[in-house]
Structures are given as C-alpha cells and as structure tokens.
Amino acid sequence: MSQADFVVVANRLPVDRDDDGGWRRSPGGLVTALEPVMRKAEGAWVGWAGKPGLDLEPFDFEGTHLVPITLSVEEIQNYYEGFSNDTIWPLYHDVIAAPRYRRVWWDAYVDVNRRFAEASADAAAEGATVWVQDYQLQLVPAMLRSMRPDLTIGYFHHIPFPAYGLFSQLPWRRQVLEGLLGADVVGFQRVADAGNFARAVRRQFHYTTKASGITVPLEDGSTRNVLAKAFPISIDAESYIELAQRPEIQARAKEIRESLGNPKTVMLGVDRLDYTKGIRHRLKAFGELLQDGKLSVEDATLVQVASPSRERVEAYIQLRDEIELTVGRINGDFDTMDHTAIRYLHQAFPREEMVALYLAADVMLVTALRDGMNLVAKEYVASRIDNRGVLLLSEFAGAADELGSAIRINPHDIGGMKDAIMRAIEMPGAEQGRRMRSLRRRVLEHDVSDWSKSFLEALATAKR
C-alpha cells in the first residue's frame, strides 16, 4: 500500500455513498478545510465508510487516498452509539443527560481505537504527520505513538472538555488522558477546555503543566512536551458569501418569508436534534412571549430546523417526543388560519436552502446549554451580506468567546432570554449593522483555512 506524508484519522471518511454505489464528497467543514492540504501532500484519510459490515479495500478519491475501517453492527452499537455517544458525549457536555458507564462499551471502544491506530500506522510514511479528530478516537494518539514513534501526532477535540469534577466520574479517566497525551499537540475549541484538560492531567498524574506545554516523563528517564492549546474551529466563510450573493437564493429567501405569511419578524433555530442545544428552552421562551401578549403569530414566527440525530439512542427518542409535543401545544394555542407560531422541520437541508433560511431570518437563536463551538452561528453571520439580522448566542457555546458583538444569553434564564428576544426584535437597523459588521469581520478573518493552518503550524513546530 502507498504511504502518505500526511494522514487524517476521523470516525468517518470524507465521502458519502451514492444511491448508485458511487461516492460523493461530504459537505462538512473539516473536509473543506483539509482538502488543499490533502492534495498538496497526497494525503491519506482513515475512517469508517458509514455503513455496518461494509468491507472495502483502500481507494483513491479526488486526490486523497481513503482507508476504510470496517465496523460490525455490534461495534457500532457499543463503540459509537454506546461509549462515544451514551458515555463520553453526555459526560463532556456537563451531564445534561446522565452518562452510562458500561464495561462492554469501553472494551469495544479500545478495540476499535486500536484498529484505527493500526490502519493509520500502515498508511503513514516514515516521519509522517498524523492528525486525529475528535472524541470517538481519544486512545489513538498513544496507541499510534507506541507503534510508530517516528510520527508527529496531532489531536483535535471538537466538543467541550469537562471540568475535573465531572471528568473524574469516568472509570477509564487515566486511560483516556494517557491516550490523548500520546499526541504532540492536543487542540481544543476554548481556552477553558485546554485548561480543564491540563488540570485533569495534573490531578491524575502530577505532571508539570505550563502554557508552553505538559511535561510527560518517558521510561528512559527523558521527557517529551505536549502542547495543549485552544484552536477555535471555523467555517469556509467565502462559500457562504458566494451562495448568499446568488439571485436565486435571495429569491428563495423572499419565498420563505411569503410562505410564512410575511410576518414582521422571522426567528430561526438550526440544530441537530440534541439535548445539548437548548431547543426546549428556546420554545419555552417563545411560547411565554406569545402567552404574555408581547408577540403575536401575525407579527412573529419561529422556524425550527432540527436535523435527525442518533435516533436509536433512548435520550434522543425522548427528546424528540418532548419537542414535538411542545410545538404541537404552542401551535394549537396560538395558530390562526393564516399564521403558524412555530414551523418545525425535523429534517436536514442542503447548504443552498440553509443560506436562504439565514437570509430570511431577522433573529438567529443559538441557545446551546453546552457546545464546543456552534458553527451555525458563524454560518448565519457569514451569510448576512446585507449587514442585517441579530444573533442571540448562548454564553455556553464556544463561539461566544469570538463573537462578542452578538447578544449574549444564558439559556437557563428564561426571563432573560425573553428580554433578549424582544431587544433583538426591536433593535434599530443602525445597531444591527454595527454589530453584524463586527461579527462578519471576525468570521472572515478567522475562517476554517486559518484554523487548519494554525494547528498544522503548531504541529510543524513540534516536529522541529
């Protein structure tokens, strides 16, 4: 097998299977960010092909060598749905839902991480750089280092890293920390996440932790330095600007407003259907504003896009039922023949339709209870080429560290959220323009290519 100087390791390959059995590139931001690097380095990408039992040989796709990992139905249930999404996800999101600790899930997580590490070791050339992505693969860096000490290894954590009081609940906390410390650079979304990681290492291992890195002792008595730092991820802003400038997408935005009955204010929420996103809190605040008479369905409509997510996990099944019940109750109480309070869409949409929605929306509601970053906030800002619209942004989303001109909210404070919504609705055009110009400047200057460049530069420094 040909070996690459640059290898990305992620839970999923950067391609999706067509209905006719072919492949198409995934639309994700990570794929967009790394595409130029992969082409230049003739890189390889190690990941699962997305379907159980799919046993494929490595193949090339648009200049990238793809190395598929086969996962059985049982492994998907235990490694992915179980440990990754029913143990790590809720624990790392401040235990909004209770995490479950099952040894059979942990065993599957170790086995699958080892398979990813072995495939990566085989795909990497001598002295290559390997970049591991996210919480499904936290053990890979150390496994890979033991197999291939010649490699330079980076790891990026896309979700929050919890405070030690929560992280310490994990029965396998030492193994996870040891896994991450196998990397030369461990990247996080927020400064606070990097600090939580360093404190966990200090509490568990008593290693020296400084801004310049964590000192990890080796068996031969020497040490190595691990840099743990924030590298906030972003979006391909130019692609959203290009879409927002298209006449047909601007026309679609007008169509959307007309289909909603041309209310004075269109509010928008766009989320995966996940308990971390604060959708219930958002619906409660909007329902109370209608109940209080501060808003009417003739004047204000909330469009809630909730794309399906982890539909076999019990907490997600329960969440969907609760949200649909709440939407039905609010609409039943306040709808008229011509106007709907909440237009609820439990489906995913292509990027073109999302940009049309962003252009149609006067107020964007990002009410996450905990979020590593929240790229929807940045997508909305990038799409607003008219410098209008108001972003309401949870202080518990990573994006709040960067987007200081948004209206900051605490989603647990329903009264405060109601006040913020009314402030956004009533905000004069001049203030909207001032805030949006500031937000757009930040998103355009720090796009996804800037993110990947800064991380890879840190890795190159570690290599030197």
MARVEX-728831 format. One record per residue (C-alpha): residue number from 1; residue in one letter; z, x, y. Coordinates in nm, 2 decimals. Layout:
REM residues N
SITE num residuo     up   east  north
SITE NUM       A      Z      X      Y
...
***
This chain:
REM residues 464
SITE num residuo     up   east  north
SITE   1       M   0.00   0.00   0.00
SITE   2       S  -0.08   0.12   0.35
SITE   3       Q   0.23   0.21   0.56
SITE   4       A   0.28   0.13   0.92
SITE   5       D   0.45   0.33   1.21
SITE   6       F   0.59   0.00   1.35
SITE   7       V   0.74  -0.27   1.13
SITE   8       V   0.88  -0.61   1.23
SITE   9       V   1.12  -0.78   0.99
SITE  10       A   1.18  -1.15   1.05
SITE  11       N   1.27  -1.46   0.85
SITE  12       R   0.92  -1.60   0.90
SITE  13       L   0.58  -1.44   0.91
SITE  14       P   0.39  -1.48   1.24
SITE  15       V   0.14  -1.72   1.08
SITE  16       D   0.13  -2.08   0.95
SITE  17       R  -0.06  -2.21   0.66
SITE  18       D  -0.36  -2.44   0.75
SITE  19       D  -0.42  -2.76   0.55
SITE  20       D  -0.73  -2.60   0.40
SITE  21       G  -0.53  -2.30   0.28
SITE  22       G  -0.62  -2.06   0.56
SITE  23       W  -0.39  -1.90   0.82
SITE  24       R  -0.33  -1.95   1.19
SITE  25       R  -0.11  -1.76   1.43
SITE  26       S   0.23  -1.91   1.50
SITE  27       P   0.28  -2.02   1.86
SITE  28       G   0.62  -1.86   1.90
SITE  29       G   0.72  -1.63   2.19
SITE  30       L   0.82  -1.34   1.96
SITE  31       V   0.47  -1.34   1.81
SITE  32       T   0.31  -1.33   2.16
SITE  33       A   0.54  -1.05   2.28
SITE  34       L   0.48  -0.82   1.98
SITE  35       E   0.11  -0.88   1.93
SITE  36       P  -0.01  -0.60   2.16
SITE  37       V   0.25  -0.36   2.01
SITE  38       M   0.14  -0.45   1.66
SITE  39       R  -0.23  -0.40   1.73
SITE  40       K  -0.17  -0.06   1.90
SITE  41       A   0.05   0.07   1.62
SITE  42       E  -0.14  -0.10   1.34
SITE  43       G   0.19  -0.26   1.26
SITE  44       A   0.33  -0.45   0.96
SITE  45       W   0.53  -0.77   0.96
SITE  46       V   0.76  -0.86   0.68
SITE  47       G   0.87  -1.22   0.64
SITE  48       W   0.88  -1.54   0.44
SITE  49       A   0.55  -1.74   0.43
SITE  50       G   0.73  -2.07   0.49
SITE  51       K   0.69  -2.25   0.15
SITE  52       P   0.91  -2.22  -0.16
SITE  53       G   0.77  -2.03  -0.45
SITE  54       L   0.47  -1.90  -0.26
SITE  55       D   0.39  -1.56  -0.42
SITE  56       L   0.14  -1.38  -0.21
SITE  57       E   0.01  -1.02  -0.20
SITE  58       P   0.02  -0.84   0.13
SITE  59       F  -0.28  -0.92   0.35
SITE  60       D  -0.42  -0.84   0.70
SITE  61       F  -0.44  -1.10   0.98
SITE  62       E  -0.59  -1.02   1.32
SITE  63       G  -0.49  -0.66   1.32
SITE  64       T  -0.15  -0.69   1.16
SITE  65       H  -0.05  -0.61   0.80
SITE  66       L   0.15  -0.90   0.67
SITE  67       V   0.40  -0.85   0.38
SITE  68       P   0.51  -1.19   0.24
SITE  69       I   0.86  -1.24   0.08
SITE  70       T   0.88  -1.50  -0.19
SITE  71       L   1.17  -1.73  -0.18
SITE  72       S   1.26  -1.99  -0.45
SITE  73       V   1.38  -2.34  -0.38
SITE  74       E   1.73  -2.24  -0.48
SITE  75       E   1.72  -1.93  -0.25
SITE  76       I   1.61  -2.14   0.05
SITE  77       Q   1.90  -2.38  -0.02
SITE  78       N   2.16  -2.10  -0.05
SITE  79       Y   2.04  -1.82   0.18
SITE  80       Y   1.86  -2.02   0.45
SITE  81       E   2.00  -2.38   0.46
SITE  82       G   2.34  -2.27   0.33
SITE  83       F   2.46  -1.94   0.46
SITE  84       S   2.23  -1.89   0.76
SITE  85       N   2.24  -2.25   0.89
SITE  86       D   2.56  -2.40   0.75
SITE  87       T   2.78  -2.09   0.78
SITE  88       I   2.65  -1.85   1.04
SITE  89       W   2.48  -2.10   1.28
SITE  90       P   2.79  -2.32   1.34
SITE  91       L   3.03  -2.03   1.34
SITE  92       Y   2.83  -1.83   1.60
SITE  93       H   2.79  -2.14   1.82
SITE  94       D   3.16  -2.18   1.88
SITE  95       V   3.23  -2.40   1.58
SITE  96       I   3.08  -2.71   1.75
SITE  97       A   3.03  -2.82   1.39
SITE  98       A   3.26  -2.68   1.11
SITE  99       P   3.11  -2.39   0.92
SITE 100       R   3.13  -2.39   0.54
SITE 101       Y   3.21  -2.07   0.35
SITE 102       R   3.06  -2.07   0.00
SITE 103       R   3.05  -1.76  -0.21
SITE 104       V   2.73  -1.86  -0.39
SITE 105       W   2.56  -1.88  -0.04
SITE 106       W   2.69  -1.54   0.05
SITE 107       D   2.56  -1.39  -0.28
SITE 108       A   2.21  -1.54  -0.21
SITE 109       Y   2.22  -1.40   0.15
SITE 110       V   2.30  -1.05   0.02
SITE 111       D   2.02  -1.07  -0.25
SITE 112       V   1.76  -1.20   0.00
SITE 113       N   1.85  -0.95   0.27
SITE 114       R   1.81  -0.67   0.01
SITE 115       R   1.47  -0.79  -0.08
SITE 116       F   1.36  -0.79   0.29
SITE 117       A   1.50  -0.44   0.32
SITE 118       E   1.32  -0.31   0.01
SITE 119       A   0.99  -0.46   0.13
SITE 120       S   1.04  -0.31   0.48
SITE 121       A   1.12   0.03   0.33
SITE 122       D   0.79   0.02   0.13
SITE 123       A   0.59  -0.09   0.44
SITE 124       A   0.72   0.18   0.68
SITE 125       A   0.56   0.52   0.72
SITE 126       E   0.76   0.84   0.74
SITE 127       G   0.97   0.83   1.07
SITE 128       A   0.85   0.48   1.15
SITE 129       T   1.03   0.23   1.38
SITE 130       V   1.15  -0.09   1.23
SITE 131       W   1.27  -0.39   1.44
SITE 132       V   1.48  -0.65   1.25
SITE 133       Q   1.50  -1.00   1.40
SITE 134       D   1.80  -1.24   1.40
SITE 135       Y   2.09  -1.38   1.22
SITE 136       Q   1.92  -1.45   0.88
SITE 137       L   1.89  -1.07   0.83
SITE 138       Q   2.21  -0.92   0.96
SITE 139       L   2.26  -0.70   0.65
SITE 140       V   1.91  -0.55   0.65
SITE 141       P   1.97  -0.26   0.90
SITE 142       A   2.24  -0.09   0.69
SITE 143       M   2.05  -0.15   0.37
SITE 144       L   1.74  -0.01   0.52
SITE 145       R   1.92   0.30   0.66
SITE 146       S   2.06   0.38   0.31
SITE 147       M   1.71   0.35   0.16
SITE 148       R   1.52   0.53   0.44
SITE 149       P   1.74   0.75   0.67
SITE 150       D   1.42   0.88   0.84
SITE 151       L   1.36   0.54   1.01
SITE 152       T   1.45   0.44   1.36
SITE 153       I   1.60   0.08   1.33
SITE 154       G   1.65  -0.18   1.59
SITE 155       Y   1.80  -0.53   1.55
SITE 156       F   1.78  -0.82   1.80
SITE 157       H   2.03  -1.11   1.78
SITE 158       H   1.86  -1.42   1.92
SITE 159       I   2.17  -1.65   1.90
SITE 160       P   2.52  -1.61   2.05
SITE 161       F   2.77  -1.36   1.90
SITE 162       P   3.11  -1.53   1.89
SITE 163       A   3.44  -1.41   2.03
SITE 164       Y   3.65  -1.23   1.78
SITE 165       G   3.90  -1.52   1.73
SITE 166       L   3.61  -1.72   1.58
SITE 167       F   3.42  -1.44   1.41
SITE 168       S   3.73  -1.32   1.23
SITE 169       Q   3.72  -1.65   1.03
SITE 170       L   3.42  -1.52   0.84
SITE 171       P   3.53  -1.40   0.49
SITE 172       W   3.25  -1.14   0.49
SITE 173       R   3.30  -1.02   0.85
SITE 174       R   3.33  -0.65   0.77
SITE 175       Q   3.01  -0.66   0.56
SITE 176       V   2.82  -0.83   0.84
SITE 177       L   2.94  -0.57   1.10
SITE 178       E   2.85  -0.28   0.87
SITE 179       G   2.51  -0.44   0.82
SITE 180       L   2.44  -0.46   1.20
SITE 181       L   2.58  -0.10   1.26
SITE 182       G   2.30   0.03   1.04
SITE 183       A   2.07  -0.01   1.34
SITE 184       D   2.03   0.24   1.62
SITE 185       V   2.00  -0.03   1.88
SITE 186       V   2.16  -0.38   1.85
SITE 187       G   2.03  -0.62   2.11
SITE 188       F   2.19  -0.94   2.24
SITE 189       Q   2.10  -1.21   2.48
SITE 190       R   2.40  -1.18   2.71
SITE 191       V   2.64  -0.91   2.82
SITE 192       A   2.92  -1.12   2.68
SITE 193       D   2.76  -1.13   2.34
SITE 194       A   2.73  -0.75   2.33
SITE 195       G   3.10  -0.73   2.44
SITE 196       N   3.21  -0.97   2.16
SITE 197       F   3.03  -0.75   1.90
SITE 198       A   3.19  -0.43   2.03
SITE 199       R   3.53  -0.59   2.03
SITE 200       A   3.48  -0.71   1.67
SITE 201       V   3.38  -0.36   1.56
SITE 202       R   3.69  -0.21   1.74
SITE 203       R   3.92  -0.46   1.58
SITE 204       Q   3.78  -0.42   1.23
SITE 205       F   3.70  -0.05   1.22
SITE 206       H   3.88   0.11   1.52
SITE 207       Y   3.56   0.28   1.62
SITE 208       T   3.52   0.41   1.97
SITE 209       T   3.31   0.17   2.18
SITE 210       K   3.18   0.25   2.52
SITE 211       A   2.89   0.13   2.74
SITE 212       S   2.69   0.43   2.61
SITE 213       G   2.73   0.31   2.25
SITE 214       I   2.95   0.27   1.95
SITE 215       T   3.05   0.59   1.76
SITE 216       V   3.01   0.54   1.39
SITE 217       P   3.15   0.81   1.16
SITE 218       L   2.94   0.93   0.87
SITE 219       E   3.05   1.05   0.52
SITE 220       D   2.97   1.42   0.60
SITE 221       G   3.22   1.41   0.89
SITE 222       S   2.95   1.38   1.17
SITE 223       T   2.89   1.07   1.38
SITE 224       R   2.60   0.86   1.49
SITE 225       N   2.57   0.65   1.81
SITE 226       V   2.48   0.27   1.80
SITE 227       L   2.38   0.12   2.13
SITE 228       A   2.49  -0.25   2.16
SITE 229       K   2.34  -0.40   2.48
SITE 230       A   2.20  -0.72   2.64
SITE 231       F   1.82  -0.75   2.64
SITE 232       P   1.77  -1.12   2.76
SITE 233       I   1.46  -1.26   2.60
SITE 234       S   1.19  -1.44   2.80
SITE 235       I   0.86  -1.62   2.77
SITE 236       D   0.49  -1.55   2.82
SITE 237       A   0.50  -1.69   3.18
SITE 238       E   0.14  -1.63   3.26
SITE 239       S   0.03  -1.86   2.97
SITE 240       Y   0.23  -2.15   3.11
SITE 241       I   0.10  -2.09   3.46
SITE 242       E  -0.26  -2.09   3.33
SITE 243       L  -0.20  -2.42   3.14
SITE 244       A  -0.03  -2.58   3.45
SITE 245       Q  -0.34  -2.50   3.66
SITE 246       R  -0.58  -2.68   3.43
SITE 247       P  -0.71  -3.00   3.59
SITE 248       E  -0.69  -3.19   3.25
SITE 249       I  -0.32  -3.10   3.21
SITE 250       Q  -0.24  -3.21   3.57
SITE 251       A  -0.43  -3.54   3.50
SITE 252       R  -0.23  -3.58   3.18
SITE 253       A   0.10  -3.54   3.38
SITE 254       K  -0.01  -3.83   3.60
SITE 255       E  -0.09  -4.03   3.30
SITE 256       I   0.25  -3.97   3.16
SITE 257       R   0.42  -4.10   3.48
SITE 258       E   0.20  -4.40   3.48
SITE 259       S   0.28  -4.48   3.12
SITE 260       L   0.65  -4.47   3.21
SITE 261       G   0.59  -4.73   3.48
SITE 262       N   0.57  -4.48   3.77
SITE 263       P   0.95  -4.45   3.83
SITE 264       K   1.07  -4.26   4.13
SITE 265       T   1.24  -4.01   3.91
SITE 266       V   1.14  -3.88   3.56
SITE 267       M   1.41  -3.68   3.39
SITE 268       L   1.33  -3.47   3.09
SITE 269       G   1.52  -3.31   2.80
SITE 270       V   1.34  -3.09   2.54
SITE 271       D   1.53  -2.97   2.24
SITE 272       R   1.54  -2.91   1.87
SITE 273       L   1.75  -3.19   1.73
SITE 274       D   2.06  -2.97   1.71
SITE 275       Y   2.43  -3.04   1.77
SITE 276       T   2.44  -2.73   2.00
SITE 277       K   2.20  -2.88   2.25
SITE 278       G   2.44  -3.13   2.41
SITE 279       I   2.19  -3.42   2.37
SITE 280       R   2.48  -3.67   2.32
SITE 281       H   2.65  -3.56   2.64
SITE 282       R   2.32  -3.60   2.83
SITE 283       L   2.27  -3.95   2.70
SITE 284       K   2.63  -4.05   2.78
SITE 285       A   2.60  -3.93   3.14
SITE 286       F   2.27  -4.11   3.19
SITE 287       G   2.39  -4.43   3.03
SITE 288       E   2.70  -4.43   3.26
SITE 289       L   2.48  -4.39   3.57
SITE 290       L   2.29  -4.70   3.47
SITE 291       Q   2.62  -4.88   3.39
SITE 292       D   2.76  -4.78   3.73
SITE 293       G   2.45  -4.91   3.91
SITE 294       K   2.38  -4.57   4.06
SITE 295       L   2.05  -4.57   3.88
SITE 296       S   1.82  -4.84   3.76
SITE 297       V   1.54  -4.84   3.49
SITE 298       E   1.29  -4.93   3.76
SITE 299       D   1.37  -4.61   3.95
SITE 300       A   1.46  -4.36   3.68
SITE 301       T   1.35  -4.28   3.32
SITE 302       L   1.48  -4.02   3.08
SITE 303       V   1.22  -3.87   2.84
SITE 304       Q   1.40  -3.70   2.55
SITE 305       V   1.19  -3.49   2.32
SITE 306       A   1.39  -3.39   2.01
SITE 307       S   1.18  -3.20   1.76
SITE 308       P   1.29  -3.23   1.39
SITE 309       S   1.52  -2.96   1.26
SITE 310       R   1.69  -2.88   0.93
SITE 311       E   1.65  -3.23   0.81
SITE 312       R   1.83  -3.17   0.48
SITE 313       V   2.15  -3.04   0.63
SITE 314       E   2.41  -3.31   0.65
SITE 315       A   2.53  -3.24   1.00
SITE 316       Y   2.17  -3.28   1.13
SITE 317       I   2.12  -3.61   0.94
SITE 318       Q   2.44  -3.74   1.10
SITE 319       L   2.34  -3.62   1.45
SITE 320       R   2.00  -3.79   1.43
SITE 321       D   2.17  -4.12   1.33
SITE 322       E   2.41  -4.09   1.62
SITE 323       I   2.15  -4.01   1.88
SITE 324       E   1.91  -4.29   1.77
SITE 325       L   2.20  -4.54   1.77
SITE 326       T   2.29  -4.43   2.13
SITE 327       V   1.93  -4.45   2.25
SITE 328       G   1.89  -4.80   2.10
SITE 329       R   2.21  -4.92   2.26
SITE 330       I   2.13  -4.79   2.61
SITE 331       N   1.77  -4.93   2.59
SITE 332       G   1.90  -5.26   2.46
SITE 333       D   2.14  -5.29   2.75
SITE 334       F   1.91  -5.18   3.03
SITE 335       D   1.54  -5.21   2.94
SITE 336       T   1.31  -5.46   3.11
SITE 337       M   0.97  -5.58   3.00
SITE 338       D   0.81  -5.32   3.22
SITE 339       H   1.05  -5.03   3.22
SITE 340       T   1.24  -4.83   2.95
SITE 341       A   1.56  -4.64   3.02
SITE 342       I   1.50  -4.37   2.75
SITE 343       R   1.17  -4.27   2.60
SITE 344       Y   1.29  -4.10   2.28
SITE 345       L   1.04  -3.88   2.09
SITE 346       H   1.15  -3.74   1.76
SITE 347       Q   0.85  -3.51   1.71
SITE 348       A   0.71  -3.18   1.81
SITE 349       F   0.42  -3.15   2.06
SITE 350       P   0.16  -2.88   2.13
SITE 351       R   0.21  -2.65   2.43
SITE 352       E  -0.05  -2.83   2.64
SITE 353       E   0.14  -3.16   2.61
SITE 354       M   0.47  -2.98   2.68
SITE 355       V   0.33  -2.84   3.01
SITE 356       A   0.21  -3.18   3.11
SITE 357       L   0.56  -3.31   3.05
SITE 358       Y   0.71  -3.03   3.26
SITE 359       L   0.47  -3.12   3.54
SITE 360       A   0.56  -3.49   3.52
SITE 361       A   0.93  -3.43   3.52
SITE 362       D   1.13  -3.43   3.85
SITE 363       V   1.45  -3.31   3.69
SITE 364       M   1.49  -3.09   3.38
SITE 365       L   1.81  -3.14   3.19
SITE 366       V   1.93  -2.84   2.98
SITE 367       T   2.28  -2.94   2.87
SITE 368       A   2.34  -2.70   2.58
SITE 369       L   2.70  -2.67   2.46
SITE 370       R   2.62  -2.31   2.34
SITE 371       D   2.28  -2.14   2.34
SITE 372       G   2.17  -1.78   2.30
SITE 373       M   1.91  -1.82   2.58
SITE 374       N   1.72  -2.15   2.60
SITE 375       L   1.36  -2.07   2.67
SITE 376       V   1.28  -2.44   2.76
SITE 377       A   1.45  -2.37   3.10
SITE 378       K   1.22  -2.08   3.16
SITE 379       E   0.91  -2.28   3.04
SITE 380       Y   0.98  -2.55   3.29
SITE 381       V   1.02  -2.31   3.58
SITE 382       A   0.70  -2.12   3.49
SITE 383       S   0.51  -2.44   3.47
SITE 384       R   0.61  -2.56   3.82
SITE 385       I   0.33  -2.40   4.01
SITE 386       D   0.39  -2.67   4.29
SITE 387       N   0.74  -2.52   4.35
SITE 388       R   0.90  -2.86   4.30
SITE 389       G   1.13  -3.00   4.04
SITE 390       V   1.50  -2.94   3.98
SITE 391       L   1.66  -2.75   3.69
SITE 392       L   2.00  -2.86   3.57
SITE 393       L   2.13  -2.58   3.35
SITE 394       S   2.44  -2.55   3.13
SITE 395       E   2.66  -2.25   3.21
SITE 396       F   2.69  -2.20   2.83
SITE 397       A   2.32  -2.12   2.79
SITE 398       G   2.22  -1.75   2.81
SITE 399       A   1.95  -1.85   3.07
SITE 400       A   2.24  -1.93   3.32
SITE 401       D   2.30  -1.55   3.36
SITE 402       E   1.95  -1.51   3.51
SITE 403       L   1.85  -1.84   3.67
SITE 404       G   2.11  -1.85   3.94
SITE 405       S   1.92  -2.10   4.16
SITE 406       A   1.95  -2.38   3.91
SITE 407       I   2.22  -2.64   3.94
SITE 408       R   2.49  -2.52   3.70
SITE 409       I   2.67  -2.78   3.49
SITE 410       N   2.95  -2.79   3.24
SITE 411       P   2.81  -3.04   2.98
SITE 412       H   3.16  -3.12   2.86
SITE 413       D   3.24  -3.26   3.21
SITE 414       I   3.05  -3.59   3.20
SITE 415       G   3.16  -3.69   3.56
SITE 416       G   3.04  -3.35   3.69
SITE 417       M   2.71  -3.39   3.51
SITE 418       K   2.66  -3.74   3.66
SITE 419       D   2.72  -3.60   4.01
SITE 420       A   2.48  -3.31   3.94
SITE 421       I   2.21  -3.55   3.82
SITE 422       M   2.24  -3.76   4.14
SITE 423       R   2.23  -3.44   4.35
SITE 424       A   1.91  -3.34   4.17
SITE 425       I   1.75  -3.68   4.22
SITE 426       E   1.84  -3.68   4.59
SITE 427       M   1.75  -3.32   4.66
SITE 428       P   1.52  -3.27   4.96
SITE 429       G   1.18  -3.12   4.90
SITE 430       A   1.26  -2.81   5.11
SITE 431       E   1.57  -2.73   4.90
SITE 432       Q   1.37  -2.79   4.58
SITE 433       G   1.11  -2.54   4.70
SITE 434       R   1.36  -2.28   4.79
SITE 435       R   1.54  -2.29   4.46
SITE 436       M   1.22  -2.31   4.25
SITE 437       R   1.06  -2.02   4.42
SITE 438       S   1.37  -1.81   4.34
SITE 439       L   1.37  -1.92   3.98
SITE 440       R   1.00  -1.86   3.94
SITE 441       R   1.03  -1.51   4.08
SITE 442       R   1.29  -1.42   3.82
SITE 443       V   1.09  -1.56   3.53
SITE 444       L   0.76  -1.40   3.63
SITE 445       E   0.92  -1.06   3.69
SITE 446       H   1.11  -1.06   3.36
SITE 447       D   0.87  -1.21   3.11
SITE 448       V   0.85  -1.16   2.73
SITE 449       S   0.65  -0.84   2.75
SITE 450       D   0.91  -0.69   2.98
SITE 451       W   1.18  -0.79   2.72
SITE 452       S   1.00  -0.62   2.43
SITE 453       K   0.91  -0.31   2.64
SITE 454       S   1.28  -0.26   2.75
SITE 455       F   1.40  -0.29   2.39
SITE 456       L   1.14  -0.06   2.25
SITE 457       E   1.21   0.19   2.52
SITE 458       A   1.58   0.19   2.42
SITE 459       L   1.47   0.24   2.06
SITE 460       A   1.24   0.53   2.16
SITE 461       T   1.53   0.70   2.34
SITE 462       A   1.75   0.66   2.03
SITE 463       K   1.47   0.82   1.82
SITE 464       R   1.45   1.12   2.06
***
